[in-house]
Amino acid sequence: MHIGNAYAALAAWLGVRSRGGKLILRIEDIDTPRVVRDADRWIMDDVRWLGLDWDGEPVYQSSRLHRYEQAVEALRGMTLNDIIHAANPASESAVDCQGTQTPLLYPCFCSRADIRAASAPNEGDGFIVYPGTCRRLPDAERHARLSRGDRHSWRIAVPPSGSPAGAVGFDDMVFGPQCFDLGRQLGDVVVRRSDGLFAYQLAVSIDDLDMGVTQIVRGRDLLRSTAIQVWIRRALTQTVPASSPQSQSHAMMVPQFAHLPLVDDMAGKRLAKRDRALDLGVLREAGVGPERVVGYCAWMLGLQAQPTPCRPCDLLDGFTWNTVAEHRDDHRCDTRDLLR
């Protein structure tokens, strides 16, 4: 873990423990080419070292592939209209240029280069909205290419830009009311990659449903992703049977969201696992204690006026998300502050 992970983990822990809730540890290890051996053990060791705990056994996404497969198969049998009308029976239809109903999931044969060439970055942040090339393919061509075995991913369709059905809103506990136009700001996203791996957006949406997650804490860079996950969740509640009575009872409830300001390095660059300068392993080897790391994270969250060393339990009394929401600026973290 790096300091940004610790900062988010502390916020999630405080959000749960201050309400007497349960904290789930989920190991998101389905991107197998990028999985590092023993990374899960290191994560759990770092979490314990910080003085944080969780409830129950860790949940590994790699053990839930059958569940994701079930969801994809169910979604393939639906149309975009099925989801729109389930939410609002009086809403408009979504049809493609052939006048047939748009499939909710469709194969995409585009390469990354194809998509970059046909798109423009959205809102200046480099996010590329898929232009819908394969969504417009005639059924005959789509089936022919599948029969030929052409390499493809699977995308989930969203309502067209400007459609009331495609406006997804939620009230973030840190950044306040949010609203995204799915068609304009996100487009049809991949739910299964061309290498067969399930996409993050699909997997976490299913996991959150099945595990009855009611509060999600993460970085503000995922605000946009939250909108597509709300849309995927909406589709899942209409198509995929709940795995348990608990998940069924939570199915129609959108979780609370708390998106945190980001933690950057001194150059203003987002912290990454490949940059070990603020890696907890490096800090621990340098003799930095957990209380110093926790105190620094608490200071970045606005819970302390100074980065005074403390334990997580010291911060529980009086914790509110309103306090965190008063400090929305991103942070530049200097390693020297922790090594003093």
N, C-alpha and C positions, 0 to 999 in steps of 0.2 A: 504494500500500500504506500501511496505518497501522501503528503500532508493534505492535499485536496480530498482524498478518500477519507482520511481521518476526520476532517472537518464535516463532511457529509454524514459519516457514520455517527458522529457525536450528535448532530442535529436530529437524525432519525431516532436515535436512542432516547434523547430527551423528549421528543415528541410523543413517543410511545409510553415511556416510563412515567411521565408526568400525568398521564391519563389512566395508568394502571392497565395498559394494553399488553399485547404480545408482540414480540419482535421476531421476524422471520429472517434467517440467514439463507440466502439463495445464491448458489454458485452458478453463474451464467457461463457455462462451458460448452456451448453447442458449436462455437466457431472453432472446430477442431484444429485447423492448420495453425491457429494462433495460441492454442492452449499450451501453457508452460507447465512442465511436470512439477508437482508439489506446490504449485501456486496456491491451491486451496488451503493447504496446511499452513503456508506462510500467512495468508489472509487471516485465518482463524487465530494464529498465534499473535499477530499484530492487534487484532480486536481485543483479545484477552489482555494483552499487555497494556492497552489503553485504559483498561478497567471497564470495558463494555461487555455485555452478555447478550444472549439471545435465547429464545424459547424453542424447545424441541430439537430434532435432528436437522442438520443442514439439508437443504433440498438441492439436488443437482439436476440441472436442465438436461444433461446427457442421459439421465434415467427416465426422461419423460417424452422421448421421441415418438413413442406410439400415440401419445395424447395429441401431439402436434400434427401427426399424420391423420388422425381422426378428424381434427378440425379442418384441415385443408380439404379432405374429401367431402366433408359436409358443405363447406363454403363453395366448392366447385358446382354443387347442384343448385345454387341459388342465383338469382339475378339482382342487379342493382335496385330494381323496382321493389323487389321483395323486402329489402331492408328499409327503403324510403317509406313505403306504405305501411310497414309494421309500426314505424314510429309516428306516422301521420297519414291515416287512410285518405285524407283529402288532398295530399300533396301531388305534385306534378309527376309525370312519368319521365323516365330516362331512357331514350332510345338512341340507337346508333344510326349511322347514315343509311343503312339498309332497311331501317324501319322495324328491326327486331329488337327485342329487349336485350340490354347490355348484360352480359354475364358478370357476376360479382367478381369472380376470379378468371383471368384470361392469361394465356401464355404470351410471353414477350421474347422476341427473337433478337432484340437490339443489343448491340455491344455497347460498352461504355463510350467508345469513340462515336458511335452513331448518336447516342443521346446527347453528348456534349456538342456535337455538330448541329443538332436540331434545336438546341435550347439556349437560353440565356440565364446566367445566374440570377437568382431571385432576391430582391431587397438588399442587394449589396453584400450579403454574407456568404456568397459562394454556393448556397444551396441551389441545386438544379431541379426544377420541376419537370417531371417526365412529360414530353409533348403528346403522348397518347398515340404514337405511331401504330403500335400493334393492336390497340383497342379498336382501331378503325379497319382492321383487316377483314375482308369477307370471310364468312365461315368456311367456304370451300378451301381458300388458301390456308387458313389456320389449320384445318384438319389435314391438309396435304403436307404441310411442313412438320406437323406432329408425327404423321405416319412415316415421314422420311427420317425421323430421328434428329431433326435440327435442334441444336443446343438452345435451351430457353429457360427463363425464369418464370415465376408466376406472380402477377400483380393483382392487387385488389382495387376495383374501380371505386371512384368517389363521385358524388354528384357534380355536375358542371359548375364552373365559376359563376357566381351570382345567384345560384340556386339557394332558396331558403333551407332546403334539406341539407345543404353542404356547409352551413354555418355552425361550427362547433364552438361552444363557449364553456368556460369553467371559471370558478373564482379561486385564484391562487392565494394561499395564505401569506405569501411574501410579496408577490408582484401584483396582487389584486385581480380584477376582472380581466379575462382574456377572451378573445374571439378570433377564430381563424376561418377563412374561406378555403375549404379543402381543395376545391378545384383550382384556385388561383395560387395558393400559397404552399400546397403540398403535392397535389397531383396523385396519380395512381402509384402507390409504393409497392416495392417487392415484399412478398411474404414468404416466398421460397426461392432461393438463389439458383442460378443455373448449374451450380455444382451439387445441388440436391440438399444443401443445408438450409434449415429453417431460419428465417430472418428474425432479428432481435424484436422488431415491432410485434410480430405475431406471437412469438414465444412468451414475452413478458405479459402480453394482454391475456393469454390463456392462463398463465401462472397466477396472475393477480386475481382472476375470477375464481379459479379452483381453490386458492388458498384463502379466500375471503379477505383480501387486503383492503383496508379502509383508509389508509394514509400512505402516501408515497412522497419521499423526500429525495431530491436530486438537484443537479445543477441547472441553471437557467438556460443553458444551451439546449436543453431538452424540452423547452416550452412548446416548440412546434411539434415535436414528436408526441407530446401528450395529446394533441388534437387528433392525430391519426390513430393513436391507441384508443381514444374514446370512440372513434368511428369503428375500429375493429371490434372493440368490446360490444358495441351495439349490434354488429353483425353476428358475433358469436352467441349472444343471448337469444337470437332468433333461429340459429341453425344448429348449434352444437349442444347436446344434452349436458347438463351440469354433472360433474364427476362426483358430487356429494350434496347432501341436503344443505350443508353450510354454504357451498358455492352457489346453489340455487337461490338461497335467501339473499345473497349479496349481488345476484346477477344484474338486477335492474338499478343498482345504486352505483353512482359514479364516486370513486374514492375522493378523499381530500388530497390536494396537491400542495406541496411546498417546494418551490424551486429557489435554489440558493444562488447568490452572486458567485461568480467563478473565482478561483484562486489561480493567479498567474505568477510567472517568475518575474524577476525585476525588469526584464525587457518587455513585459506586457504580453508574453507568449503563454498560452495555456499550458498548464502542467501536463506532462505525458509520462507514461510508464517507462519510456525509453530514456528519459532524462532522470538520472538517479540522484540529482543534487538534493532533492527533498524527499527521497525515499526513506521510509521509516527504518529500514534495515541499516542504511548509512547513518542515520541519526542515532540509532541505538548503539551502533558500533563506536560512535564518537562519544558515548557516555551521556547522551541526552535522556532524561528520565521521562516517563509517561505523563507525569503531572505538568511538566513544561510544555509538552505537545498539546495536552488537553487545554491548558490555560491559553495557549496561543490560538487554538481553534475557537475557544469561547470568546476571545477578544475579537476575532474576525466575525463571529456571529453577532457581535454587539451585546454579548451577555456580561462582559467585564469592561471596565474603563481602560484597563491595562492588561497586557498578557501575563498576568500573575499565575504562577503554577497552581493547579487545583486538580481535584478528582471529578469525574462525571457526576457523582452523587452530590457534590457540593453545589451543583448548578440546578438541581431539580426544584428547589423551593422557589416558587414564583416564576418558573419558566412559562413564557407565552410566545406564540408566534408573532404577536404584535411587536415585541421587542426586536425580533430578527428583521421584521419588515421595515423597521426604521433605519436599517443599514443595508441599502440595496446596491451600493457601489461594489464593483469587483475589487479584489484584493491583489496587491503585489507582495509576494512573500519573499523575504530575504533570509537565506539560510543562516546568515550571521546572527540574526535575532534569536534563533533557536540554539546556537552553539555558544552563546555568551555564558 
